[in-house]
């Protein structure tokens, strides 16, 4: 009988600003010589909510694309 995966994976609702979901983005920004600023990127929860809305859309709808962009930050 196969055993269930015992690794504890973080859920999208439990993700923090420094969660595993941003490790790749942090690494890319660091590789490019920049400093990671989470306010410039979408949160995992935001993307998950958009995808959930598309996959749970009523049968009479046909979502063909999802486009998400972070809002431009206001610089004072």
C-alpha positions in Angstrom: 0.0 0.0 0.0 1.6 3.4 -1.0 2.3 5.8 1.8 1.1 9.3 1.7 3.6 12.1 1.2 4.7 13.1 4.6 6.3 16.4 3.5 4.5 19.4 4.8 4.0 21.8 1.8 2.8 25.3 2.5 -0.6 26.1 1.2 -1.2 29.2 -0.9 -3.2 30.7 1.9 -0.3 30.3 4.3 2.4 32.0 2.2 4.2 34.9 3.7 6.3 37.5 1.9 9.4 35.4 2.4 7.8 32.0 1.5 9.1 29.4 -0.9 6.8 30.9 -3.5 9.2 33.9 -4.0 12.5 32.0 -3.8 12.9 31.9 -7.6 12.0 35.5 -8.0 14.4 36.5 -5.3 17.1 34.5 -7.0 16.5 36.0 -10.4 16.5 39.6 -9.0 19.7 38.9 -7.1 21.3 37.3 -10.2 20.4 40.4 -12.1 22.1 42.5 -9.4 19.0 44.0 -8.0 17.3 44.1 -4.6 14.0 42.2 -4.2 11.1 44.4 -3.4 7.9 42.3 -2.8 5.7 45.3 -3.5 6.7 45.1 -7.1 5.4 41.6 -7.6 2.1 39.7 -7.4 1.4 37.7 -4.3 0.8 33.9 -4.8 -2.6 34.3 -3.2 -3.6 36.8 -5.9 -2.5 34.5 -8.8 -4.3 31.5 -7.1 -7.5 33.5 -6.8 -7.5 34.4 -10.5 -6.8 30.8 -11.5 -9.5 29.5 -9.2 -12.0 32.0 -10.7 -11.2 30.7 -14.2 -11.4 27.0 -13.4 -14.6 27.4 -11.4 -16.3 29.6 -14.0 -19.8 28.5 -14.9 -20.2 26.0 -17.8 -21.6 28.7 -20.1 -18.4 30.7 -19.9 -15.1 30.1 -21.8 -12.2 31.9 -20.1 -9.5 32.0 -22.8 -6.7 33.9 -21.0 -5.8 35.4 -17.7 -3.6 38.5 -17.6 -2.4 39.8 -14.3 0.0 42.6 -13.7 1.1 44.2 -10.4 -0.2 47.7 -9.9 2.3 50.4 -10.6 3.6 51.6 -7.2 3.2 55.2 -6.4 6.5 56.9 -5.7 6.4 59.9 -3.4 
